[in-house]
Amino acid sequence: MEERRVVITGTGVISPVGNGTAAFWSALQAGRCGIRPYPLAGEWKLPVKVAGMVQDFDATAYGVSVKETKRNDRFCLFAQAAAAQAMEESGLEAGTNIAPERLGVYVGTGIGGMQTFIEQTTVLLEEGEDRISPLFIPKMIGNIAAGNIAIRYGAQGANLTTAAACASSTQSVGEAFRAVRFGFADAIIAGGTEAVLNPLAFGGFVSAHALTHAEDPLRASLPFSADRGGFVMAEGAAMLILEEYEHARARGANILAEVTGYGNYCDAHHATAPRPDGVPASRAIRDALVQSGYQSGEELYINAHGTGTQLNDTAETAAIKLALGETDAHRAAISSTKSMTGHMIGAAGAVELLASALALRDGIVPPTIGLIHPDPACDLDYTPLEAVKRPVRVAVSNSLGFGGHDASVALRKI
């Protein structure tokens, strides 16, 4: 089967540090923190005080009608807003410059319409089953984001929803890469979305001992730090248009970066804890880089999963060393943009892949802010505190999800 080149021709993002690619990238380069006090923490007596909350979001600014804003869960509205940005930037239009059946939609989400589930459970308990909304199921189901994006853009090609916790959207982009590469589509709207900043989700992650209890937003998300205490929950979405290279060239599309590799493995170890030796995660990284033709000594940027939990950061450090060898691991530029955005769960991988593509384009490695006291067990170059100019040629974005899901997607500068 012929292997085709795959490139990124459109981007969109809704995030705690900014909405739209330009605002998002400006914030990351400046080391701006999007983590803020969570307003319901006191009312619900939560030990968690901060979150990465999207600000100034208005779905109608992205072509969603007022009626539709009421018929969709927040996670779906984020996805539609990010997709609108990406499609506008790409210039793709089904039936005009791409056949509808050759345009697909792949969207990852870890949890889906949780707020709708909570609201309708309350209706059931307080008012009875006959008062449950007829929109309950279509608002709540995880695949509705991909479905609604396809409806809006007439995308009749393959439509896939991935649910692999924190690796959800890395898988969605990786699977989209494979589909375009092997000729199953000419372009795919691929990414992820999440909106679960509610007391039930906070309570569940607290019980799993995953979240920081820090009260200072600037000292809350501390990947690779000796004083890290857990991750910061966040929300948002990112979408990328993955398109076959010759198709993109023929229509004069602007190309951001080339997608060149994808690795996907499982720890098969524990429901929530990563495998400490990092072996399966290293295979995902290595596969993505081998497919990309990476050569030892090339300028490499790694956007780490980097959650700020004790177990994740040491396991990921081990995985990077296994994948690259000690010399190249210490040479690589690495950072965790979760230090600024918080952990966007199912949207994290797509958001971080976007950051990786922008790092390649501009030769700027975004920082790991807050990294004042590095953990001696995390001894690689994590780009502490401030962005660094560096002519990176290859980038890889890692995601490690509950359930042991390990996924990595690699890019090359175009």
C-alpha positions as CSV (number, residue, x, y, z in Angstrom):
1,M,0.0,0.0,0.0
2,E,1.4,3.4,-1.0
3,E,2.5,5.6,1.9
4,R,1.5,9.3,1.4
5,R,2.8,12.3,3.1
6,V,0.6,14.0,5.7
7,V,0.7,17.7,6.6
8,I,-1.2,20.1,8.9
9,T,-3.1,22.8,7.0
10,G,-5.4,24.2,9.6
11,T,-5.4,24.7,13.4
12,G,-7.9,25.8,16.1
13,V,-7.8,25.9,19.9
14,I,-9.8,26.9,22.9
15,S,-7.7,26.9,26.0
16,P,-7.1,28.4,29.5
17,V,-4.2,30.5,28.1
18,G,-6.1,31.8,25.1
19,N,-8.7,31.1,22.3
20,G,-7.3,30.9,18.8
21,T,-3.9,29.7,17.7
22,A,-2.2,33.2,17.8
23,A,-3.3,34.0,21.3
24,F,-2.5,30.5,22.5
25,W,1.0,30.5,21.1
26,S,1.7,34.1,22.3
27,A,0.8,33.0,25.8
28,L,3.0,29.9,25.7
29,Q,6.0,31.8,24.5
30,A,5.6,34.3,27.2
31,G,5.2,31.7,29.9
32,R,1.8,32.9,30.8
33,C,-0.1,30.8,33.3
34,G,-3.8,30.1,32.6
35,I,-4.5,28.4,36.0
36,R,-6.9,30.3,38.3
37,P,-8.8,29.8,41.5
38,Y,-11.8,27.4,41.0
39,P,-14.9,29.4,42.1
40,L,-16.9,26.4,43.4
41,A,-14.1,25.1,45.6
42,G,-15.4,26.8,48.8
43,E,-19.1,26.0,48.2
44,W,-18.4,22.2,47.7
45,K,-15.6,22.2,50.4
46,L,-13.2,20.8,47.8
47,P,-9.5,20.4,48.8
48,V,-8.7,21.4,45.2
49,K,-8.6,25.2,44.8
50,V,-7.4,25.8,41.3
51,A,-8.2,24.8,37.7
52,G,-7.3,25.7,34.1
53,M,-10.5,27.4,33.0
54,V,-11.3,28.7,29.5
55,Q,-12.1,32.5,29.6
56,D,-14.3,34.6,27.5
57,F,-15.8,31.8,25.5
58,D,-18.7,32.5,23.2
59,A,-19.6,29.7,20.9
60,T,-21.7,32.0,18.7
61,A,-18.4,33.8,17.7
62,Y,-17.5,30.6,15.9
63,G,-20.7,30.2,13.9
64,V,-22.8,28.2,16.4
65,S,-26.3,29.5,16.7
66,V,-27.8,30.5,20.1
67,K,-30.3,27.7,19.7
68,E,-27.4,25.2,19.2
69,T,-25.5,26.5,22.2
70,K,-28.5,25.3,24.4
71,R,-28.6,21.9,22.6
72,N,-25.0,21.0,23.1
73,D,-22.8,20.2,26.1
74,R,-19.8,22.5,26.7
75,F,-17.3,19.9,25.5
76,C,-19.1,19.8,22.2
77,L,-19.2,23.5,21.8
78,F,-15.4,23.7,22.5
79,A,-14.9,21.1,19.7
80,Q,-17.1,23.0,17.3
81,A,-15.3,26.3,18.0
82,A,-11.8,24.7,17.5
83,A,-13.0,23.0,14.3
84,A,-14.4,26.2,12.9
85,Q,-11.0,27.9,13.4
86,A,-9.2,25.0,11.8
87,M,-11.5,24.7,8.8
88,E,-11.4,28.5,8.1
89,E,-7.6,28.5,8.3
90,S,-7.3,25.5,6.0
91,G,-9.6,26.8,3.3
92,L,-11.1,23.3,2.8
93,E,-14.7,23.0,1.7
94,A,-16.4,19.7,1.1
95,G,-17.8,19.5,-2.4
96,T,-15.6,22.4,-3.6
97,N,-12.0,21.5,-3.1
98,I,-12.4,18.1,-1.4
99,A,-14.9,15.3,-2.1
100,P,-17.3,15.0,0.9
101,E,-16.5,11.2,1.3
102,R,-12.8,12.0,1.4
103,L,-13.1,14.4,4.4
104,G,-13.2,12.7,7.8
105,V,-13.5,13.7,11.5
106,Y,-11.6,12.1,14.3
107,V,-12.2,13.5,17.8
108,G,-10.9,12.3,21.2
109,T,-12.5,12.9,24.5
110,G,-11.8,11.2,27.8
111,I,-15.2,11.7,29.5
112,G,-17.6,13.5,27.1
113,G,-20.8,15.3,28.3
114,M,-20.3,14.9,32.0
115,Q,-22.1,18.2,32.9
116,T,-25.2,17.1,31.0
117,F,-25.1,13.7,32.8
118,I,-25.0,15.5,36.1
119,E,-27.8,17.9,35.2
120,Q,-30.1,15.2,34.0
121,T,-29.3,12.9,37.0
122,T,-30.5,15.8,39.2
123,V,-33.7,16.0,37.1
124,L,-34.3,12.3,37.6
125,L,-33.8,12.4,41.3
126,E,-35.8,15.6,41.9
127,E,-38.5,15.5,39.2
128,G,-38.8,12.0,37.9
129,E,-37.8,10.1,34.8
130,D,-40.6,11.7,32.7
131,R,-38.9,15.1,33.0
132,I,-35.6,13.9,31.6
133,S,-34.7,16.0,28.5
134,P,-35.0,14.3,25.0
135,L,-31.6,15.9,24.4
136,F,-30.0,14.1,27.3
137,I,-28.4,11.3,25.2
138,P,-27.4,13.3,22.1
139,K,-25.8,16.0,24.4
140,M,-24.0,13.5,26.6
141,I,-22.6,10.9,24.3
142,G,-18.9,11.2,23.6
143,N,-19.1,10.8,19.8
144,I,-21.5,13.7,19.4
145,A,-18.6,16.2,19.0
146,A,-17.3,14.4,15.9
147,G,-20.9,13.9,14.7
148,N,-21.8,17.6,14.9
149,I,-18.5,18.7,13.3
150,A,-19.2,16.3,10.4
151,I,-22.8,17.6,10.0
152,R,-21.6,21.2,9.9
153,Y,-18.9,20.6,7.3
154,G,-20.5,17.9,5.2
155,A,-17.7,15.5,6.1
156,Q,-19.0,12.1,4.9
157,G,-15.7,10.2,5.3
158,A,-14.6,8.1,8.2
159,N,-15.8,9.4,11.6
160,L,-14.0,8.1,14.7
161,T,-14.2,8.9,18.4
162,T,-11.3,7.9,20.6
163,A,-11.7,7.5,24.4
164,A,-8.3,6.7,26.0
165,A,-8.4,9.1,29.0
166,C,-5.5,11.5,28.7
167,A,-4.2,9.9,25.5
168,S,-7.5,10.3,23.7
169,S,-6.7,13.1,21.3
170,T,-3.1,11.9,20.6
171,Q,-4.7,8.7,19.5
172,S,-7.3,10.6,17.4
173,V,-4.6,12.5,15.6
174,G,-2.4,9.4,15.2
175,E,-5.2,7.4,13.7
176,A,-6.1,10.2,11.4
177,F,-2.4,10.4,10.3
178,R,-2.6,6.7,9.4
179,A,-5.9,7.0,7.6
180,V,-4.6,9.8,5.4
181,R,-1.2,8.2,5.0
182,F,-2.6,5.0,3.6
183,G,-5.3,6.6,1.4
184,F,-8.5,6.2,3.4
185,A,-9.1,9.9,3.4
186,D,-7.6,13.0,1.8
187,A,-8.1,15.2,4.9
188,I,-9.3,14.7,8.4
189,I,-10.4,17.2,11.1
190,A,-8.6,15.6,14.1
191,G,-8.2,16.6,17.7
192,G,-9.8,16.5,21.1
193,T,-12.1,18.2,23.6
194,E,-12.9,18.1,27.3
195,A,-15.1,20.1,29.7
196,V,-15.3,18.4,33.1
197,L,-14.6,21.1,35.6
198,N,-17.3,20.2,38.0
199,P,-17.4,19.0,41.7
200,L,-18.1,15.4,40.8
201,A,-15.0,15.1,38.5
202,F,-12.9,17.0,41.1
203,G,-14.1,14.6,43.8
204,G,-13.3,11.5,41.7
205,F,-9.7,12.6,40.8
206,V,-9.1,13.7,44.5
207,S,-10.1,10.2,45.6
208,A,-7.6,8.8,43.1
209,H,-4.9,11.0,44.7
210,A,-4.2,12.6,41.3
211,L,-4.8,16.4,41.9
212,T,-2.6,19.0,43.5
213,H,-4.0,20.8,46.6
214,A,-1.9,23.9,46.0
215,E,-3.7,27.2,46.4
216,D,-1.3,29.4,44.5
217,P,-2.1,29.1,40.7
218,L,1.6,29.8,39.9
219,R,2.8,27.0,42.2
220,A,0.1,24.4,41.3
221,S,1.1,22.7,38.1
222,L,4.8,21.8,38.6
223,P,5.9,19.1,36.1
224,F,9.3,17.6,36.9
225,S,9.7,19.6,40.1
226,A,10.8,18.1,43.4
227,D,7.8,19.8,45.1
228,R,5.2,18.7,42.6
229,G,2.0,17.5,44.2
230,G,-0.4,16.4,41.4
231,F,-2.0,17.7,38.3
232,V,-4.3,20.6,37.7
233,M,-7.6,19.9,35.9
234,A,-8.3,22.0,32.9
235,E,-10.7,22.3,29.9
236,G,-10.6,23.2,26.3
237,A,-10.2,21.8,22.8
238,A,-7.8,21.7,19.8
239,M,-8.4,20.6,16.2
240,L,-5.9,20.1,13.4
241,I,-6.6,19.6,9.7
242,L,-4.4,16.7,8.6
243,E,-4.2,16.6,4.8
244,E,-2.4,14.6,2.1
245,Y,0.6,16.6,1.0
246,E,-0.1,16.7,-2.8
247,H,-3.7,17.5,-2.2
248,A,-2.7,20.4,0.0
249,R,-0.1,21.6,-2.5
250,A,-2.4,21.4,-5.5
251,R,-4.8,23.8,-3.9
252,G,-2.1,26.2,-2.5
253,A,-2.8,25.5,1.1
254,N,-0.5,26.9,3.8
255,I,1.4,24.1,5.5
256,L,2.3,24.3,9.2
257,A,4.3,21.1,9.7
258,E,4.4,17.5,8.4
259,V,3.0,14.6,10.5
260,T,5.6,11.8,10.2
261,G,5.1,9.2,12.9
262,Y,2.8,7.6,15.5
263,G,3.3,5.1,18.2
264,N,0.6,3.5,20.3
265,Y,1.2,1.0,23.1
266,C,-0.2,0.0,26.5
267,D,1.5,-0.5,29.9
268,A,-0.8,-3.4,30.8
269,H,0.2,-2.6,34.4
270,H,-2.3,-0.6,36.5
271,A,-5.6,1.3,36.1
272,T,-4.2,4.7,37.1
273,A,-0.4,4.4,37.7
274,P,2.1,4.4,34.8
275,R,4.5,1.5,34.5
276,P,7.6,2.8,36.4
277,D,10.2,1.5,34.0
278,G,8.6,3.4,31.1
279,V,9.2,0.5,28.6
280,P,5.9,0.6,26.6
281,A,5.9,4.4,26.6
282,S,9.4,4.3,25.2
283,R,8.2,2.1,22.4
284,A,5.6,4.7,21.4
285,I,8.2,7.4,21.3
286,R,10.6,5.3,19.4
287,D,8.1,4.2,16.8
288,A,7.0,7.7,16.1
289,L,10.6,8.8,15.7
290,V,11.7,5.9,13.6
291,Q,8.8,6.5,11.2
292,S,10.0,10.1,11.0
293,G,13.5,9.1,9.9
294,Y,14.9,10.7,13.1
295,Q,18.7,10.5,13.2
296,S,20.8,10.7,16.4
297,G,22.0,14.3,16.9
298,E,19.1,16.0,15.1
299,E,17.5,19.0,16.9
300,L,14.6,17.4,18.7
301,Y,11.8,18.9,20.8
302,I,9.6,16.7,23.1
303,N,6.4,18.1,24.4
304,A,6.2,15.8,27.5
305,H,3.0,14.5,29.0
306,G,4.5,16.1,32.1
307,T,1.5,16.1,34.5
308,G,3.2,17.0,37.7
309,T,2.3,13.8,39.5
310,Q,5.1,11.9,41.3
311,L,4.8,8.7,39.2
312,N,4.2,10.2,35.8
313,D,7.2,12.4,35.6
314,T,9.8,9.9,36.7
315,A,8.2,7.2,34.4
316,E,8.2,9.5,31.4
317,T,11.8,10.5,32.1
318,A,12.7,6.9,32.0
319,A,10.8,6.3,28.8
320,I,12.5,9.2,27.0
321,K,15.9,7.8,28.0
322,L,15.0,4.3,26.8
323,A,13.7,5.6,23.5
324,L,16.6,7.9,22.7
325,G,19.5,6.7,24.7
326,E,21.2,8.7,27.4
327,T,23.1,11.1,25.0
328,D,20.2,12.1,22.8
329,A,17.8,12.2,25.8
330,H,20.1,14.8,27.5
331,R,20.5,16.7,24.2
332,A,16.8,17.0,23.5
333,A,14.8,20.1,24.3
334,I,11.8,19.0,26.5
335,S,9.0,20.9,28.1
336,S,5.5,20.5,29.7
337,T,3.0,23.1,28.5
338,K,0.7,21.7,31.2
339,S,2.7,23.9,33.5
340,M,0.7,26.8,31.9
341,T,-2.5,25.2,30.6
342,G,-3.1,22.6,33.3
343,H,-4.2,19.1,32.2
344,M,-6.9,19.2,29.6
345,I,-7.6,15.4,29.8
346,G,-8.9,14.2,26.5
347,A,-8.0,17.5,24.7
348,A,-4.4,17.5,26.1
349,G,-2.7,15.6,23.3
350,A,-4.1,17.7,20.5
351,V,-3.4,20.9,22.3
352,E,0.2,19.8,22.9
353,L,0.7,18.6,19.4
354,L,-0.3,22.1,18.2
355,A,2.3,23.6,20.5
356,S,4.8,21.2,19.1
357,A,4.0,22.2,15.5
358,L,4.3,25.9,16.4
359,A,7.7,25.2,18.1
360,L,8.9,23.7,14.9
361,R,7.6,26.5,12.7
362,D,9.2,29.3,14.8
363,G,12.2,27.6,16.3
364,I,11.0,28.4,19.8
365,V,10.7,25.9,22.7
366,P,8.0,26.9,25.1
367,P,8.9,26.7,28.8
368,T,8.0,24.5,31.8
369,I,7.1,27.4,34.1
370,G,7.4,26.9,37.8
371,L,10.4,24.6,37.5
372,I,12.5,26.2,40.2
373,H,13.4,23.0,42.2
374,P,14.0,20.2,39.7
375,D,13.6,16.6,40.9
376,P,17.0,14.9,40.7
377,A,15.2,11.9,39.3
378,C,14.1,14.1,36.4
379,D,17.4,15.1,35.1
380,L,16.8,16.1,31.5
381,D,16.5,19.5,29.9
382,Y,12.9,20.5,30.6
383,T,13.3,24.2,29.5
384,P,12.7,25.7,32.9
385,L,11.0,29.1,33.4
386,E,11.5,30.8,30.0
387,A,11.1,29.9,26.4
388,V,14.3,29.2,24.4
389,K,15.1,29.8,20.8
390,R,16.3,26.6,19.2
391,P,16.2,25.4,15.5
392,V,14.3,22.2,16.1
393,R,13.7,20.0,13.1
394,V,11.7,17.1,14.7
395,A,9.1,17.2,17.5
396,V,7.3,14.5,19.3
397,S,4.3,14.9,21.7
398,N,3.7,12.3,24.3
399,S,0.5,11.3,26.1
400,L,0.1,8.7,28.9
401,G,-3.5,7.9,30.0
402,F,-5.3,6.1,32.8
403,G,-5.6,2.5,31.8
404,G,-2.0,2.5,30.6
405,H,-2.5,4.1,27.2
406,D,0.8,5.4,25.8
407,A,0.7,7.4,22.6
408,S,3.2,9.6,20.7
409,V,2.9,11.6,17.5
410,A,5.9,13.0,15.7
411,L,6.2,16.0,13.4
412,R,8.9,17.4,11.0
413,K,9.6,20.9,10.1
414,I,8.3,21.5,6.6
